[in-house]
Amino acid sequence: MDIIDTIKEQIQSNNILLYMKGSPNQPQCGFSAQTVQALMACGERFAYVDVLTNPDVRANLPKYANWPTFPQLWVGGELVGGCDIVTEMHTSGELQTLIKEAVAAQSAS
């Protein structure tokens, strides 16, 4: 399978997906750690891909997403953004709403 097909499949198969450096239990950069904290505060399960152990994803996702940096949060097949956007959304309450709506939509389907 082509790496772009793999990325598309990951995004389609996981309602809430975080591409990050490291894992939620052991983030390997501060931006990934901040993003994980904001996501965990929403209280819902999410999938992740460690781009440090997946160099093909790390090399190709920025081109596919048209977003140059990691972490990248995808919800419902759409790119939400990186650390700054996720942190701002968490502070404003928007992230909680987005995550809860995504979980509700997935449960309804």
Backbone as CSV, one residue per row, in Angstrom:
resi,resn,N_x,N_y,N_z,CA_x,CA_y,CA_z,C_x,C_y,C_z
1,MET,0.844,-1.184,0.000,0.000,0.000,0.000,0.888,1.247,0.000
2,ASP,0.552,2.190,-0.808,1.242,3.470,-0.894,1.103,4.213,0.441
3,ILE,2.114,4.976,0.829,2.098,5.660,2.135,0.943,6.663,2.225
4,ILE,0.599,7.321,1.131,-0.534,8.259,1.150,-1.832,7.488,1.393
5,ASP,-1.959,6.310,0.795,-3.136,5.473,1.049,-3.182,5.046,2.519
6,THR,-2.032,4.739,3.076,-1.955,4.367,4.487,-2.414,5.521,5.367
7,ILE,-1.938,6.726,5.080,-2.327,7.916,5.848,-3.837,8.138,5.738
8,LYS,-4.363,8.060,4.511,-5.809,8.241,4.312,-6.591,7.211,5.116
9,GLU,-6.129,5.967,5.093,-6.808,4.898,5.819,-6.765,5.146,7.331
10,GLN,-5.628,5.619,7.837,-5.513,5.930,9.266,-6.513,7.016,9.662
11,ILE,-6.594,8.050,8.847,-7.476,9.176,9.145,-8.942,8.753,9.071
12,GLN,-9.278,7.939,8.069,-10.661,7.489,7.909,-11.071,6.488,8.985
13,SER,-10.133,5.687,9.456,-10.444,4.623,10.416,-10.506,5.101,11.858
14,ASN,-9.980,6.280,12.124,-9.900,6.778,13.501,-10.585,8.137,13.588
15,ASN,-11.684,8.174,14.312,-12.471,9.393,14.429,-11.674,10.532,15.054
16,ILE,-10.858,10.201,16.051,-9.979,11.181,16.705,-8.576,10.611,16.622
17,LEU,-7.722,11.280,15.874,-6.374,10.768,15.595,-5.346,11.870,15.786
18,LEU,-4.322,11.558,16.548,-3.241,12.505,16.786,-1.944,11.934,16.211
19,TYR,-1.377,12.654,15.259,-0.026,12.343,14.779,0.907,13.135,15.675
20,MET,1.795,12.432,16.364,2.629,13.091,17.362,4.017,12.469,17.423
21,LYS,4.887,13.105,18.180,6.217,12.565,18.437,6.156,11.852,19.782
22,GLY,6.325,10.533,19.738,6.229,9.729,20.946,4.834,9.150,21.087
23,SER,4.471,8.841,22.334,3.157,8.279,22.635,2.483,9.160,23.685
24,PRO,1.177,9.006,23.880,0.509,9.817,24.902,1.128,9.654,26.295
25,ASN,1.614,8.447,26.602,2.242,8.222,27.908,3.678,8.726,27.967
26,GLN,4.323,8.831,26.801,5.703,9.305,26.751,5.916,10.197,25.536
27,PRO,5.339,11.412,25.565,5.552,12.326,24.438,7.043,12.673,24.327
28,GLN,7.504,12.821,23.086,8.919,13.088,22.853,9.197,14.546,22.480
29,CYS,8.182,15.398,22.613,8.415,16.835,22.451,7.359,17.589,23.242
30,GLY,7.669,18.808,23.617,6.767,19.610,24.439,5.442,19.906,23.761
31,PHE,5.478,20.120,22.445,4.244,20.430,21.727,3.305,19.220,21.727
32,SER,3.870,18.033,21.522,3.059,16.813,21.585,2.498,16.632,22.994
33,ALA,3.304,16.908,24.016,2.858,16.763,25.402,1.686,17.699,25.697
34,GLN,1.777,18.949,25.264,0.697,19.920,25.488,-0.583,19.494,24.783
35,THR,-0.440,19.004,23.565,-1.603,18.585,22.782,-2.268,17.376,23.430
36,VAL,-1.477,16.427,23.889,-2.012,15.243,24.568,-2.763,15.659,25.831
37,GLN,-2.207,16.586,26.603,-2.877,17.043,27.829,-4.241,17.644,27.510
38,ALA,-4.304,18.473,26.476,-5.569,19.096,26.087,-6.577,18.034,25.649
39,LEU,-6.113,17.066,24.858,-7.004,16.001,24.390,-7.479,15.121,25.543
40,MET,-6.576,14.750,26.428,-6.944,13.890,27.554,-7.949,14.578,28.472
41,ALA,-7.853,15.887,28.568,-8.789,16.640,29.405,-10.222,16.546,28.886
42,CYS,-10.381,16.182,27.622,-11.716,16.029,27.034,-12.372,14.719,27.459
43,GLY,-11.572,13.783,27.956,-12.103,12.560,28.520,-12.536,11.489,27.528
44,GLU,-12.118,11.594,26.289,-12.487,10.599,25.286,-11.233,9.887,24.778
45,ARG,-11.416,8.658,24.337,-10.300,7.887,23.775,-9.922,8.460,22.410
46,PHE,-8.653,8.371,22.097,-8.188,8.797,20.783,-7.049,7.896,20.340
47,ALA,-6.893,7.798,19.029,-5.805,7.026,18.449,-4.613,7.953,18.232
48,TYR,-3.444,7.357,18.117,-2.261,8.160,17.807,-1.328,7.371,16.911
49,VAL,-0.500,8.123,16.188,0.572,7.546,15.386,1.844,8.268,15.795
50,ASP,2.849,7.513,16.202,4.151,8.072,16.565,4.948,8.278,15.281
51,VAL,5.126,9.533,14.891,5.837,9.813,13.633,7.333,9.543,13.748
52,LEU,7.843,9.425,14.965,9.271,9.115,15.122,9.562,7.661,14.756
53,THR,8.579,6.777,14.961,8.770,5.373,14.607,8.154,5.040,13.250
54,ASN,7.562,6.038,12.610,6.969,5.878,11.278,7.525,6.956,10.344
55,PRO,8.788,6.805,9.925,9.431,7.866,9.134,8.724,8.173,7.816
56,ASP,8.082,7.170,7.199,7.368,7.440,5.947,6.175,8.362,6.190
57,VAL,5.468,8.128,7.296,4.351,9.009,7.655,4.886,10.397,7.966
58,ARG,5.968,10.448,8.727,6.552,11.740,9.111,6.968,12.542,7.875
59,ALA,7.478,11.868,6.869,7.943,12.550,5.655,6.789,12.975,4.754
60,ASN,5.714,12.197,4.718,4.656,12.436,3.734,3.407,13.120,4.261
61,LEU,3.111,13.002,5.546,1.901,13.619,6.077,1.893,15.142,5.898
62,PRO,3.001,15.843,6.132,2.950,17.296,5.930,2.529,17.700,4.512
63,LYS,2.950,16.926,3.514,2.547,17.213,2.134,1.065,16.930,1.944
64,TYR,0.614,15.786,2.460,-0.793,15.398,2.321,-1.706,16.398,3.033
65,ALA,-1.322,16.789,4.240,-2.160,17.667,5.062,-1.985,19.143,4.724
66,ASN,-0.913,19.459,4.014,-0.544,20.855,3.783,-0.356,21.575,5.124
67,TRP,0.271,20.852,6.054,0.551,21.359,7.401,1.948,20.872,7.752
68,PRO,2.905,21.784,7.951,4.312,21.385,8.005,4.803,20.750,9.300
69,THR,4.061,20.898,10.399,4.620,20.513,11.694,3.804,19.419,12.382
70,PHE,4.401,18.878,13.446,3.738,17.912,14.323,3.700,18.509,15.720
71,PRO,2.697,18.186,16.500,1.624,17.227,16.261,0.558,17.763,15.301
72,GLN,-0.272,16.837,14.815,-1.435,17.166,13.990,-2.625,16.405,14.548
73,LEU,-3.686,17.134,14.867,-4.912,16.505,15.352,-5.930,16.453,14.225
74,TRP,-6.464,15.260,13.990,-7.503,15.029,12.981,-8.749,14.550,13.705
75,VAL,-9.875,15.167,13.429,-11.150,14.780,14.032,-12.175,14.640,12.917
76,GLY,-12.799,13.479,12.854,-13.812,13.241,11.834,-13.289,13.389,10.420
77,GLY,-12.024,13.009,10.226,-11.423,13.068,8.899,-10.914,14.434,8.487
78,GLU,-11.027,15.420,9.374,-10.591,16.783,9.055,-9.415,17.183,9.948
79,LEU,-8.454,17.887,9.365,-7.338,18.415,10.139,-7.825,19.568,11.003
80,VAL,-7.639,19.445,12.302,-7.981,20.525,13.230,-6.811,21.498,13.307
81,GLY,-5.598,20.961,13.492,-4.413,21.806,13.554,-3.369,21.214,14.469
82,GLY,-2.433,22.075,14.851,-1.328,21.664,15.692,-1.501,22.123,17.128
83,CYS,-0.407,22.159,17.842,-0.410,22.445,19.273,-1.078,23.776,19.604
84,ASP,-0.700,24.853,18.925,-1.246,26.173,19.255,-2.763,26.204,19.102
85,ILE,-3.249,25.669,17.993,-4.693,25.670,17.732,-5.418,24.798,18.746
86,VAL,-4.907,23.602,18.990,-5.548,22.683,19.936,-5.560,23.294,21.339
87,THR,-4.456,23.901,21.752,-4.373,24.506,23.082,-5.364,25.667,23.206
88,GLU,-5.438,26.513,22.175,-6.394,27.623,22.198,-7.827,27.110,22.250
89,MET,-8.112,26.066,21.465,-9.462,25.490,21.456,-9.807,24.884,22.822
90,HIS,-8.819,24.276,23.463,-9.046,23.701,24.796,-9.369,24.818,25.791
91,THR,-8.599,25.885,25.746,-8.807,27.004,26.668,-10.190,27.627,26.494
92,SER,-10.648,27.734,25.254,-11.945,28.367,24.972,-13.130,27.421,25.157
93,GLY,-12.849,26.114,25.300,-13.924,25.134,25.422,-14.337,24.522,24.090
94,GLU,-13.807,25.051,22.994,-14.175,24.550,21.662,-13.716,23.100,21.440
95,LEU,-12.564,22.745,21.982,-12.029,21.402,21.770,-12.959,20.358,22.393
96,GLN,-13.391,20.617,23.623,-14.312,19.701,24.315,-15.572,19.497,23.473
97,THR,-16.129,20.572,22.960,-17.340,20.503,22.139,-17.084,19.685,20.877
98,LEU,-15.978,19.979,20.184,-15.639,19.271,18.951,-15.478,17.777,19.196
99,ILE,-14.761,17.420,20.249,-14.500,16.017,20.557,-15.804,15.305,20.933
100,LYS,-16.613,15.913,21.780,-17.882,15.294,22.198,-18.804,15.108,20.990
101,GLU,-18.864,16.094,20.101,-19.705,15.991,18.908,-19.191,14.867,17.988
102,ALA,-17.877,14.743,17.853,-17.298,13.695,17.014,-17.624,12.313,17.569
103,VAL,-17.550,12.169,18.877,-17.851,10.884,19.520,-19.340,10.570,19.359
104,ALA,-20.194,11.580,19.554,-21.643,11.384,19.397,-21.982,11.001,17.963
105,ALA,-21.356,11.661,16.990,-21.612,11.371,15.586,-21.180,9.949,15.234
106,GLN,-20.056,9.518,15.782,-19.567,8.163,15.523,-20.502,7.139,16.167
107,SER,-20.995,7.414,17.349,-21.901,6.501,18.037,-23.222,6.368,17.296
108,ALA,-23.659,7.457,16.664,-24.937,7.467,15.954,-24.873,6.717,14.625
109,SER,-23.667,6.600,14.071,-23.554,5.961,12.745,-23.448,4.463,12.804
